[in-house]
């Protein structure tokens, strides 16, 4: 399979969007392109499974390598493993749901859908890249569109939020680029290389790893709300339009987690072992802090944003524990959180478009009036608190089981604290959902409000299907991700053995 199609298809869609006449054509093209993206991602899952079943156990499948800038050894080198395929599937689900939720956009429709679809090209390119420079290029592709989506189509303090998000993410990018440049110039061998598969062969000296690992990990960590660099998340989400919030939480924050895993941990295993206590400490703080900070919020978007800080802490905790099970759980948590938080933001956007408020105290009794929207709102909340049968439970339990495999008393104490945060999560989720959609109707005007439209129902059903597919039958995702997690752990074990 030609992985470049994952990038080419969104680019063709954006070109057709620009050539379209009228908002109806723009939306139809965007919807068709997003649907084809999902079909292509599902075909990739099928083709990947078929290759594995046929006995191809290569680290990366469907590799292609084209010279991009030969003097600096920059190549368009692509390939996927199970972790990459899982991230591509997540992207396809969230992009299609985002297009559906944005169907009623009337202000600068062409520009809005152009930016939204263009973001997906950057995400796909990032997840298939095996060249560090190419990976960084696609990481940067997504920053400017996010800034514009919030600054133009956002609400509230949208200019401030867009500027803060752009500056924080650019700071993260600067750290990442510094780390990647250091790897390029200081890696062993006569020829400099950005190729991840070559660099994974032990070309990076331990001293180089120890020096540049913090640049790469913290840089990518800023994208995934690493404490204390998480402050852009609440402001960015609260001001972003619904589809942009879905993309930010569902996909953009996963770019950071994937980078921490694929680049920092995989390429610099000695440094990952050395800095593991710091990673675990910061992720545990993020989990606890995010949970308690969420309890103080009264705005639904802020509730979901701060809870994302806590949930992304589970991703970093799983990476820091460096066991096969914990890394598998970290990837499952990325997929689960991407689907869950996208559904939560979609439901919040639907409620806001009708009630014109996101304040919990001003809502109530909506389950009787808007049963579909209220139902997906409740289900997203239950997934967030880890209800069995939904994806959040399967992902978080896998992280906890993997973390407990570490015999260190300090690591197990961190695991206990992370587990305890579930109680806090249950408090704020049950309180928010109960006050927002249950009980008596707080405003008589709400009784005339309509329930979800066809496009909103499709978006909600699509995301719920993904959540249930993982929650009810998590083993397919575990089996997809585990070989890639095993490869990363073998790197870390090998580095310890060599030392």
N, C-alpha and C positions, 0 to 999 in steps of 0.2 A: 504494500500500500504506500502511496506517495503522501507523506505527512504534510508536504507543502500545501496540499489542498485545504488544510485547516486554516491556513493563513490567506490563501488566494480567494477562497469563497467569501469571507467577510469583506475583503478589499473589493471584489467585484460587486458585492451588495452595496457598499458605500458609493461606488461609482454610479450604479444604477439609481440610487437614491438621489444623487446630485442631478441626474438627468431627468428625473421624474417631474411630472407636472401635476401640481395639486397635492393636497394632504392625503387624499385617498390612495393615490398611486404610491406615495412615499410609504405609507403604513403597510400597504399590501406587499411591496417589495421587501421591506424590513422583516415582515412576518414570514414571507417565503424564504428569505435568506436564513433567518434564525431557525426555521423548521428544518431546512437542509443541513444546517450545522449539527442539529441534534441527530438527524439520521446518519450523518457522516460519523459522528462520535459513537453511535451505537454500532455502526458497521466496523469501526476500529476495534471496539470491544470484542465483537465476534471474530474478526480476523486475528486479533491478538490471542484470543483463547484457542483458536484453531491452530496457530503456529506453535503454541506451547503444547497442545495435545499431540502434535506431530513430532514432538521431541526436540524442538529448538529451544534450548535453555540459555541462549546468549543473554548477556547482561542487558543489552538494548536491542530491540527488534526494529525492523523497517528503517535501518540506517541509510542515510544519504549524505554525501559530503561534496559540497561545491565550493570552489575557491571564490572568496569574496574580495579579499585584499591580500594577495600572496606575500608582498614584502614584509608585512607584519604578522604573517601566519594566521590570518583571520579567515575562517571558513564558515559557510552556512551548513553546519553539521547538525543533523537532526536524527532523532531516534527516541523510542519510548520503552519504558518498562511498566509494570503494573501501577506504580505510583503515578506516573505521568498520565496513564489512561484514566485513572480515577479523577484526576484533576481536570482533564479535558471533558469528561462526562459532566462533572459539576458545572463547568463553565457553560456548556451547551444548555443545560437545564435552566440555569439562572438567566442567561441571555434571552432565551425564548420567553420565559415568564416575565422578564423586564419589558420586552416589546409588547406583550399582551396587556400588562398593567398600564402602559403608557399610551394606550390606544386613543384616549380622549385628548391627548396633547394638541393644542391648537396654536400655541405661540411658537413661531419659527420652527414649524414641524420638521422641515427638511433638515435643518441644522441639528436639531435634537437627535433624530434617528441616525443621522450620519455619525455623530460623535458616539452614540451608544453602540452602534455596530462596530465602529472603528476600535473601540476599547476591546472588543472580543478578539480582534486580530492580534493585538498585543499580548493578550493572555494566552492564546493558543501558541503563538510563537515562543513565548517564554517557557511553556511547559514541554515543548518538543526540542528545545535547543540543547545541544551537547557541546557547544562552543561558548566560552564564558563571555566573549565580547558580544556575540549575537544575543545571548541571554540578557545581557545588560541593556542592549539596544531595545529589545522588546519590553523590558521593564520600564524604560523611559517613555515608550510610546503611549503608555496609559496615563501619565501624570498630567499633561496639558488638557486632554479631554475631560478628566475629572474636575480640574480647576474651572473649566468653562461651563460644565454642566451645573455645578453648584453656583458659580457666580452669576449665571444668566437665568437659569430656570429654578433656582433655589428659593428659599423663603427665610424670613427672619434676618439674622445678621449674616446674610449670604456672602457679602464681599469679604468680611472678616474671616468667616469660616473657610472660604475658598483660598484666601491668601495663607492662612495658617496651615491648611492641609498641604498646599503646594510647597511652602517653605520647609515643613517638617519632612515631607517625602523627598524633597530635593536634598536635604541634609542627609537622609538615609542613603540616597543614591550616591552622594559624594563619598560617604564612608565605604559603600560597596565598591565603588570604582577604585578607591585607594587600595583596598584589599586585593582586588582583582589585578590591578597593575603591579602590586608587590609580588603576587604569585607569578605573574608573567615574567617579570625580570629576574626574580630570585630563585625560581624553580631550577632544579638540577638539569644538566644536559646542555649541550652546545647550542641547540636551537630553542628559542623562546616559543612557548605554545600556550594557546588558550583552550586547547582540547581537553575536555574533562576526563575522557577515558584514558588519555595518556598521562595526565597529571595524577590520576588515581593510582597509577602504578608505583607510587613511592618517590616521585620526582621532587616533592617539596620537602626540604630539610626541616627537621623538628624546630630549630630556632626560628625559621621563617614562619612556620605554622603558628608558633606561640605569639609572634609579633603581629601577624596580620589577621589571625582568627577573630579577635575582638572587632576589627573594622568590618569584616564581612558579616559576622553574626549580629552585631548591634545594628548595622545598616539595614539588613533584611528584617531585623527585629522591630525596627521602627514601623515598617509596613504592617507588621502583625501585632501591633500594640504592646510591645515589650515595655514593661514597667522600668523606669518612670518616663518613657518616651511615648506615652499613650494619649497625651492630652488632645491630639488632633482628632481622635476618634469621636468623642461626644459632639464636638462642635461641627465636624464635617457631616456626620450622619443627621444631626438635627436640622441642618439647613439644606441638605441635598434633596432634590426631587425623589420621588419614590423609587424609580428605576435606578437612579444613581446610588441611592442608599443600598439597594439590593446588590448592585455590582460592587460597591465599596466593601460591604461586609461579607458578601457571598464569595467574591473572587479576589479582589485586590488584596485583602488581608491574607489570603491564602498564598499569594505570590511571595510574601515575606516568609511564611512558614515553610514553603517549598524550597526557597533559597537557603534558609537556615539548615535544612536537612540535606538537600542535594549538593550545595556548594560548600558551605562551612563544615558540616559534619563529615560528609563523604570524602572531600578532598583533603581535609586537615584532621584526621582522626586522633592524632596525638594531642593536638590542642583541644579537641572536643573532650577528650578524657580529662585533660588538665583543668579546663574551665567548667566542667560539669557541675561542681558544687555551686558555682555562681549562677549558672543557668537555672538550676533547680531552685535556688533561693529566690531569684527574681520572679520566676514563674509562679512559685507558691505565693509570694506577696501579691502578684497580679490577680491570682485566683481569689484570695481572701479580700483584698482591697476592692476589686471589681464587684464582688458580691455585696459587700457592705455599702459601697458607694451607690449601687443600684437601689438599695432600700431607701435611700434619701431622695430619690427622684420622683417627681410628680408628672413629668411629661413622658408620654409613651415612647417617643423616639429616644429620649435620653435613657430610659429604662433599658431599651434594647441595645443601645450603644455601650453603656457601661457593662451590661451583662456580656457583651462581646469581648470586652477586655478580660473578663473572668474566664470565659470559655476558650479564648485563644491562649490563655495561660495553661490550659490542659495540653494544648498542642506542644508548647515549649517544654512543659514538664515531661511529656513522653519522649521528646527528643533528648532532653538532658539526662534521662535515666539510662539511655543507651542499652536497652535490651530489645530483642527482636519483637517481643510482644508490645512493649511500650511504644516503639517506633511505628508498628502497625496501628496501634491505637491512636497515635498522633495523626496519622494520615486519615484514618476513619473519622476522627474528630474534625479534621479540616472539611471533609466532605459533608458530614452531618451538620456542622455549624453553618456551612455555606447554604445548605438547603433550608435549614430551620430559620436562620436569621433573615434570609430572603423572603420566606413566607411570612415571618413576623412583620417585616417592613412593608410588605405588600398589603397585609391586613390593616396595618396602621394607616397606610396611605388611603385605603378604601374608606376607612372610618373618617379620616380627616377631610376627605373630599366631600363628604356628606354633612358632617356635623360642624366642620370648620374649627375644631378644637382637638388638641391632643392631651389635654389635661385630664387626668384620671378622675378628679373630683367633679368635673363637669359632665361626665358620661354616666351611663347606667341604663339598665333595662333594654339594651340593644339586641339581646338574643331573641326577643319576641318580634322585633321589627326587622332585623337583618339577620336571619338565622344562618345563612351561608357564611357571611363575613365573620360573624361572631364565632361560628364553629371552627373555622380555620385559625382564627385568632387564639382560641382556647387550645387547639391542638398544637400550635406553634409553641405556646407557653408550656404545655405539658412535655413537649419534646425538649425544651430548654431545661426543665428541672429533672430530666432523666427518667421519665416514666417508661417502664418496661413495655416493649412492643413498638417503641419508636426509636429512631436512629440515635438520639442522644444517649440513651441507656447503653446500647451496644458499644458505642465509641468510648464513653467515659469508663465503663467497666473494663474495657480492654486496656486503657491507659493505666488504671489502678492496678490491674493484675500484673502488667508488665513492670510497673514501678515497684511493686512489692517483691519482685524477684531480686532486687538489689538487697544484699544482706546488711548494708550499712544502717546503723540505728538512726542517723540523721536523715538519710533518704526515706526511711520508713516513717519517720515522724512527719516529714514533708508530705508524704502520701496520705497520712491520717488527716492532716490539716486540709488537704485538697478534698478529701472525701467529706469532711465536715462542712465544707462550703455548700454542699448540696442542700443542707437544711436551710441555710440562708436563702439559697436560690428558690427553694419551695415557698418560703415566706413571701418574697417580693413578687413572684409569679402568680401565686394564688391570690394575693391581695389585689394586684393590678387587674388580673382577668375578672375576678369577682366584682370589683367596683366598676369596671368598665362596661361589662356586657350583662351581668346578672342583676337581680334585684328589680325594684320599681323603676319606671321611666322617669328620669330627672327633669326632662324638658319636653313639654307637650309638642313642640315643633318636630321632635325626633319621630313622632308617630307617623308622619307623612313621608319619611325618607324611604327611598327604594333600596332593595337588596342588590347583590352583585349582578353586574351585567355578564353577558356571555364571555367576553374576553377576560374578565376578572375571575369568573368561575374556572375557565380553562387554566389560567395561571395558577390558581390555588390547587386545583386537582393535580396538575403536573408536578408541583413541588411536594405535595403530600404523597404522591406516588413514589417519589424518590425517598422520602423519609420512611415510608412503610416498607419499601423494598429492602432497606438496610435494617430497620428495626425488627421486622418479622423473620427475615432470612439473612443475617449478617455474614454468613460464612462465604458467600460468593465474593464479597468485598475483601474479606480477610485473605482468602486464597489468591485474589488478584494482587493484593498489596504485599503480602508476606515475603515473596522472593526478593523484591526490591529492598525491603527492610532488612532481610537476612544479608544481602550484599553489603549494605551500609555497616551493619554490626560486624561482619567479618573483617571489614577494613579496620575497625576500631580494635578488634581482638588481635588481628595480625600486627598492628602497630605496637601493642603492648608486648606481644611475644617477641618481636624483634628487639625491643628495648631490653 
